[in-house]
Amino acid sequence: MSTQATDRDGHAMSRLDAESCYRAVKSRDRRFDGVFYVAVRTTGIYCRPSCPARTPAYANVTFHPSAAAAQGAGYRACKRCLPDATPGSPDWDVAATAAGRAMRLIADGVVDREGVEGLSQRVGYTPRHLSRLLTAELGAGPLALARARRAQTARVLIETTDLGFADVAFAAGFASVRQFNDTVREVYAASPTDLRGRRGRTLSPGAVTMRLGVRTPFAGRRLLDFLAHHVVPGVEVAGPGWYARTLDLPHGPGTVRLDLGDNTASGETALVEARFVLHDLRDTTAALERVRRLLDADCDPVAVDAQFAGDPVIGPLVGATPGLRVPGQVDGEETAIRTVIGQQVSVAGACTVAGRLVAEHGRPIESDIPGLTHLFPDAATLAALDPDLLPMPRARGRALVGLAAALASGAISLDRGPHRDEVRASLLALPGIGPWTADYVAMRALGHPDVFLPTDLGVRQAIERLGHRPARVIGESEAWRPWRSYALMHLWNTLMPALPASPNKEI
């Protein structure tokens, strides 16, 4: 994409290929929802490319790389296609540029909690330089991007819950009710009362039910099977069609219950229902973003699956399970600790050991979901333990405590702010952390879409079961770039047991 899009006054906003964008708009191609936004000068609104309204004339449209850029140019969100509610751009994880990493942190509420200075420190740039980068790539600075995210969260809460407007304002991250009211009116050309329309269901205090947009096809059942196969007692629980877990959030604990099913449509947006119960509603934004990471919700499955078309190994697997996701995480530190626990042991053995650590060192919480009793132990707690007393070989215990100490001190950060290569190098510098562990953490905790584990026993077993020679397939795995993480998941998927279908069975 090369030509410049402009705002309503003709000022350059960002570089997008206007003709290519317009072709996507004319065809109402859902694959580009969230990748760019189309604004219409004659109406003053902006839409997603797939908006069902009549296609505007080419001379009357401009294109913007983010909802915040369109809002900053003076456009209001379309009430018909709700462009601000689309899944995020998959480019944020594929390229993992500074702008993409910053967007992940903005979505987590870092700007609301720590300001632009805190965001800049996490990404590793000065505030001024980061603002220039974000404006160049996304058409808006960090404050405008955070404001757009708050507006979207507020709209969803207004339309789907019975929360009072003051609670909605603070849950969405606004500093005041007045700021909330002004922003909603400006972005949606409607008051909060107008947006509410009908009231949502009556919920218990602190409970928020939201529907999370994911691109299709979406292999939700196999994602559920993976999560269910790896549950840690006390922290996670699963049953037919659902998964639930505890959340360690900036202002207090929480829980989430997800309803997961398949959607085999191609190039559309599916909705995953998530029920959050939060100690502090200010954590709504963070909880939402972390669960989206877990679901790999911003993946572009059409592009991923197309990469494997014709491949003799992965191609048939994609045909059998289109839209397979790479399970992410709600807490990067937890994922890294669990990865070390699972080194050279079975999944069942790793879950048992992790469950013991949770019972002994996790923080107890109250939950209305049976089986959810604790938060996973934080890094500082684990760093203070005697490695020789942990229920694992001493070398692994020392590796676990050393990793926990590095995480607790801030020497290693897994919040998706630092560059992935720097994080990997820091992990490999720790005693007991090898390439398999570092790469697995990169895939799950950092959302890296192009990780492959050639030494993994499961990978070799899967290839052999498919009737191929592991050495040859692994030697040709470069052809799967930049989506090798998805190829890896397809191979593991052939070994993954399905969740038992008995009613109310917990794993």
Secondary structure, 3 states (H helix, E strand, C coil): CCCEEECCCCCEEEECCHHHHHHHHHCCCHHHECCEEEEECCCCEEECCCCCCCCCCHHHEEEECCHHHHHHCCCEECCCCCHHHCCCCCHHHHCCCHHHHHHHHHHCCHHHHHHHHHHHHHHCCCHHHHHHHHHHHHCCCHHHHHHHHHHHHHHHHHHHCCCCHHHHHHHCCCCCHHHHHHHHHHHHCCCHHHHHCCCCCCCCCCEEEEEEEEECCEEHHHHHHHHHHCCCCECEEEECCEEEEEEEECCEEEEEEEECCEECCCCCEEEEEEEEEECCHHHHHHHHHHHHHHHCCCCCHHHHHHHCCCCCCHHHHHHHCCCCCCCCCCCHHHHHHHHHHCCCCCHHHHHHHHHHHHHHHCEECCCCCCCECEECCCHHHHHCCCHHHCCCCHHHHHHHHHHHHHHHHCCCCCCCCCCHHHHHHHHHCCCCCCHHHHHHHHHHCCCCCCCCCCCCHHHHHHHHHCCCCHHHHHHCHHHHCCCHHHHHHHHHHCCCCCCCCCCCCCC
